[in-house]
């Protein structure tokens, strides 16, 4: 399933999430209007996406804040590297993301078998990226190619040591470089709100990575 396009059902309020405004609007704007005409209640979430077409090249980091550019240099000066995960590293990457979510008081929404299985069975669509210093994994990003012009960051996170050097900024820099090289136009960092309420910390974090803001509709439909 396209991760932009989700359905959830409960006895009272099934809902449907429409992709963000930049994603094939000629298709999904019509679907959004139809759902509202059927009695759906619209909630606008806030999506944060880097518009790669605004960058000159993969090495162009002008969209990053000055602080994040300094963090990139600090990670590099420590001998840090970003590369694709391989073999046994996939399970270690999943563990890091699980522990990252535990520290935030939430759960990772995919178990280890599915996490590894998607990477193994659909390598053309799913990729796991590691940020390392030596053999120590400091951060992880898990991406999915949702279309020929968009890469979506499905999960990312860091260890406490990785957070101390803001390693997610280095992961993001590599992701946008790779996406540009592959001819992508958008690097989608996901929503920065819940039930229409913006998480200011998360929103500002993504904005400092150069993300633009797009509305992303969620339609709630009463079961009757």
Helices and strands as residue ranges (DSSP letters): E 6-8, E 13-17, H 25-37, E 41-51, G 52-54, H 66-77, E 80-84, H 89-103, H 112-121, E 126-133, E 136-147, E 150-158, H 160-164, H 167-181, E 186-191, E 193-194, E 197-198, H 200-207, E 212-222
